[in-house]
Amino acid sequence: MPDNTAPVGKIHSIDAKRLLCPMPVIKLQNLVKHCQPGDQIEIVCTDPGTQQDIPAWCRIHSHDIIAIQETEASHWLFKIAVG
């Protein structure tokens, strides 16, 4: 039976806790420059504005949001597939 799942590249992590706009997006942008399509990035943020900023940035730059989870009070985990 063929495997229809896309291969996953490297998984990268960013700790953006306690950083305010625009720093979480800048850290994400700087890391993406060193990634390959198929890599994944997990970024943890505490700035509530990232709930809009990161998905908008991903949409503009053709990256996919895999998941957004509130991991604990005022902590959001974004899982992003590099396009």
Secondary structure, DSSP 8 states (H G I E B T S, - for coil): ----S-----EEEEEETT--TTHHHHHHHHHHTT--TT-EEEEEE--TTHHHHHHHHHHHTT-EEEEEEEEETTEEEEEEE--
